[in-house]
Amino acid sequence: MRIGVIGAGNVGKTLGGQLATKHTVKYGCRDPAKHPGIGAAPVPSVCDWAEVLLVCTPGFSTAAEAEALATSFGPGVRGKVFIDATNPLSAWPKLEGALPSSYVFKAFNTIGLEHMAALGPQGAAVFGGEAAAIERGPITMLYAGAEEKRAVAAAIISDVGFDPRYVGPIRYARNLEAIAELWIHCGIGAAGLNPTVDWGGDFAFQVVGGRKG
Ligand SMILES: NC(=O)c1ccc[n+]([C@@H]2O[C@H](COP(=O)([O-])OP(=O)(O)OC[C@H]3O[C@@H](n4cnc5c(N)ncnc54)[C@H](OP(=O)(O)O)[C@@H]3O)[C@@H](O)[C@H]2O)c1
């Protein structure tokens, strides 16, 4: 597939790097010259070219910011699948509200960057910096979005290296963002967000059991 990654930062380059082993990846950037050597191009041209888009920009905190981001994508968004990895932590404005002609999913937001690519044999997540992989296989990735394009989002999640678990329509994005907020507050306590708790970033929340999907 042709995959466009909007935002060539830590998350964008990590997910894009994983997907580039199986797909053609381009990065949509505000100033492509700032990101040499990675196939960066202006945001609207990447949105036009891509079949699936990953949104890896900083989280927006108002509906106006979400609208401005969606407008910057240009007219090539109609009917396309967007996977939104962002975490707006002060409010829950909806990217899907700003992209009414597209299929917006939420995924990849409930895990820390260090485990988006740190995969061991058979794709199992590695914790503790060694082969302490979860024996039952890849770690689970919760995702929300439109039922009719669910298979597209699941394929992207699998190709990054996770076990996709569908939680329902995009209205559940706010629940996934709440999980992410908890992850951040437990994992980065040292940054002062939640000074009484500090698990470090070397963990993930995992679904155990249940039917796959
Ligand atoms: N870090 C984590 O562990 C983690 C985990 C899960 C989810 N997330 C979420 O993932 C998102 C990205 O996090 P990150 O750590 O990758 O941040 P980051 O390293 O700061 O990267 C964000 C990138 O977005 C680009 N950008 C900003 N505004 C843009 C716009 N309007 N259009 C296009 N590109 C734009 C910036 O590039 P330029 O300034 O060069 O344009 C920058 O390279 C955040 O919403 C975060 O909450 C992070």
The ligand as an ORCA input file, in Angstrom:
! r2SCAN-3c Opt
* xyz 0 1
  N       6.272      9.749     22.096
  C       5.490      8.722     22.466
  O       5.895      7.800     23.224
  C       4.062      8.649     21.927
  C       3.351      7.455     22.022
  C       2.059      7.385     21.487
  C       1.511      8.503     20.881
  N       2.210      9.676     20.844
  C       1.595     10.848     20.192
  O       2.140     10.907     18.869
  C       2.217     12.265     18.442
  C       3.641     12.576     17.967
  O       4.540     12.407     19.048
  P       6.118     12.510     18.814
  O       6.744     12.042     20.074
  O       6.490     11.855     17.529
  O       6.298     14.104     18.667
  P       7.457     14.884     17.867
  O       8.706     14.085     17.881
  O       7.457     16.258     18.401
  O       6.939     14.897     16.358
  C       5.857     15.650     15.914
  C       6.132     16.014     14.450
  O       4.949     16.604     13.930
  C       5.356     17.592     12.985
  N       4.270     18.549     12.882
  C       3.838     19.437     13.813
  N       2.756     20.082     13.373
  C       2.516     19.615     12.119
  C       1.541     19.916     11.128
  N       0.593     20.825     11.353
  N       1.588     19.248      9.962
  C       2.548     18.329      9.725
  N       3.500     17.994     10.630
  C       3.480     18.639     11.801
  C       6.658     18.174     13.522
  O       7.508     18.486     12.444
  P       7.894     19.941     11.973
  O       7.879     20.811     13.197
  O       9.235     19.768     11.366
  O       6.856     20.283     10.973
  C       7.275     16.978     14.263
  O       8.262     16.339     13.493
  C       1.763     13.133     19.623
  O       0.416     13.511     19.448
  C       1.918     12.194     20.820
  O       1.007     12.510     21.880
  C       3.480      9.760     21.329
*
